[in-house]
């Protein structure tokens, strides 16, 4: 699997609230200082983390962009739902 990372202008807690309200069928779990999002099948879909940045970014979201086999395509679709839920808060470059 491949992942892409985007920077967000919101703090991790705010992003987490948006994701959990907007995307159904997710399980979230705190791991160290990050939050992992998994599908109901246990597949890792995305990881949300805090970031120390001087450029206005408050958090980062790593989300799944490619799959290993066609049966795993649902995970990529769900990861895009996560990304789309917070896309308007993406920090512009």
TORKOL-4160 file (C-alpha; in steps of 0.2 Angstrom, whole numbers, padded with zeros to 4 digits, m for minus):
93
<pt num="1" X="0000" Y="0000" Z="0000"/>
<pt num="2" X="0005" Y="0018" Z="m0003"/>
<pt num="3" X="0001" Y="0033" Z="0007"/>
<pt num="4" X="0001" Y="0052" Z="0003"/>
<pt num="5" X="0002" Y="0065" Z="0016"/>
<pt num="6" X="m0007" Y="0082" Z="0017"/>
<pt num="7" X="m0004" Y="0097" Z="0029"/>
<pt num="8" X="m0020" Y="0104" Z="0037"/>
<pt num="9" X="m0023" Y="0121" Z="0045"/>
<pt num="10" X="m0033" Y="0113" Z="0060"/>
<pt num="11" X="m0028" Y="0105" Z="0076"/>
<pt num="12" X="m0028" Y="0087" Z="0077"/>
<pt num="13" X="m0043" Y="0087" Z="0089"/>
<pt num="14" X="m0054" Y="0097" Z="0077"/>
<pt num="15" X="m0049" Y="0086" Z="0062"/>
<pt num="16" X="m0053" Y="0070" Z="0072"/>
<pt num="17" X="m0070" Y="0077" Z="0076"/>
<pt num="18" X="m0074" Y="0081" Z="0058"/>
<pt num="19" X="m0068" Y="0064" Z="0051"/>
<pt num="20" X="m0078" Y="0054" Z="0064"/>
<pt num="21" X="m0094" Y="0065" Z="0061"/>
<pt num="22" X="m0092" Y="0064" Z="0042"/>
<pt num="23" X="m0086" Y="0047" Z="0038"/>
<pt num="24" X="m0095" Y="0031" Z="0043"/>
<pt num="25" X="m0088" Y="0014" Z="0046"/>
<pt num="26" X="m0072" Y="0019" Z="0054"/>
<pt num="27" X="m0063" Y="0014" Z="0070"/>
<pt num="28" X="m0050" Y="0026" Z="0077"/>
<pt num="29" X="m0037" Y="0022" Z="0090"/>
<pt num="30" X="m0024" Y="0033" Z="0098"/>
<pt num="31" X="m0006" Y="0027" Z="0095"/>
<pt num="32" X="0008" Y="0037" Z="0103"/>
<pt num="33" X="0004" Y="0055" Z="0098"/>
<pt num="34" X="m0006" Y="0050" Z="0082"/>
<pt num="35" X="m0024" Y="0044" Z="0078"/>
<pt num="36" X="m0025" Y="0029" Z="0067"/>
<pt num="37" X="m0041" Y="0026" Z="0057"/>
<pt num="38" X="m0046" Y="0009" Z="0051"/>
<pt num="39" X="m0060" Y="0001" Z="0042"/>
<pt num="40" X="m0072" Y="m0011" Z="0050"/>
<pt num="41" X="m0061" Y="m0025" Z="0042"/>
<pt num="42" X="m0046" Y="m0018" Z="0052"/>
<pt num="43" X="m0037" Y="m0011" Z="0037"/>
<pt num="44" X="m0026" Y="0004" Z="0040"/>
<pt num="45" X="m0034" Y="0019" Z="0030"/>
<pt num="46" X="m0026" Y="0035" Z="0038"/>
<pt num="47" X="m0015" Y="0042" Z="0052"/>
<pt num="48" X="m0018" Y="0059" Z="0059"/>
<pt num="49" X="m0004" Y="0068" Z="0068"/>
<pt num="50" X="0001" Y="0085" Z="0076"/>
<pt num="51" X="0014" Y="0095" Z="0068"/>
<pt num="52" X="0026" Y="0108" Z="0074"/>
<pt num="53" X="0027" Y="0120" Z="0059"/>
<pt num="54" X="0030" Y="0139" Z="0056"/>
<pt num="55" X="0020" Y="0139" Z="0040"/>
<pt num="56" X="0002" Y="0138" Z="0047"/>
<pt num="57" X="0000" Y="0119" Z="0047"/>
<pt num="58" X="m0007" Y="0112" Z="0063"/>
<pt num="59" X="m0008" Y="0093" Z="0058"/>
<pt num="60" X="m0005" Y="0081" Z="0045"/>
<pt num="61" X="m0015" Y="0067" Z="0038"/>
<pt num="62" X="m0007" Y="0052" Z="0029"/>
<pt num="63" X="m0020" Y="0042" Z="0019"/>
<pt num="64" X="m0020" Y="0027" Z="0008"/>
<pt num="65" X="m0018" Y="0030" Z="m0010"/>
<pt num="66" X="m0015" Y="0013" Z="m0018"/>
<pt num="67" X="m0019" Y="m0005" Z="m0015"/>
<pt num="68" X="m0010" Y="m0022" Z="m0017"/>
<pt num="69" X="m0025" Y="m0032" Z="m0023"/>
<pt num="70" X="m0042" Y="m0028" Z="m0030"/>
<pt num="71" X="m0052" Y="m0035" Z="m0015"/>
<pt num="72" X="m0043" Y="m0021" Z="m0005"/>
<pt num="73" X="m0050" Y="m0007" Z="m0016"/>
<pt num="74" X="m0064" Y="m0003" Z="m0003"/>
<pt num="75" X="m0050" Y="0003" Z="0009"/>
<pt num="76" X="m0044" Y="0016" Z="m0004"/>
<pt num="77" X="m0061" Y="0022" Z="m0007"/>
<pt num="78" X="m0064" Y="0024" Z="0012"/>
<pt num="79" X="m0047" Y="0033" Z="0014"/>
<pt num="80" X="m0052" Y="0045" Z="0000"/>
<pt num="81" X="m0068" Y="0049" Z="0010"/>
<pt num="82" X="m0057" Y="0053" Z="0025"/>
<pt num="83" X="m0047" Y="0065" Z="0014"/>
<pt num="84" X="m0062" Y="0073" Z="0006"/>
<pt num="85" X="m0070" Y="0076" Z="0024"/>
<pt num="86" X="m0055" Y="0088" Z="0028"/>
<pt num="87" X="m0050" Y="0094" Z="0011"/>
<pt num="88" X="m0056" Y="0112" Z="0013"/>
<pt num="89" X="m0044" Y="0113" Z="0028"/>
<pt num="90" X="m0029" Y="0108" Z="0018"/>
<pt num="91" X="m0014" Y="0120" Z="0019"/>
<pt num="92" X="m0010" Y="0128" Z="0003"/>
<pt num="93" X="0008" Y="0127" Z="m0003"/>
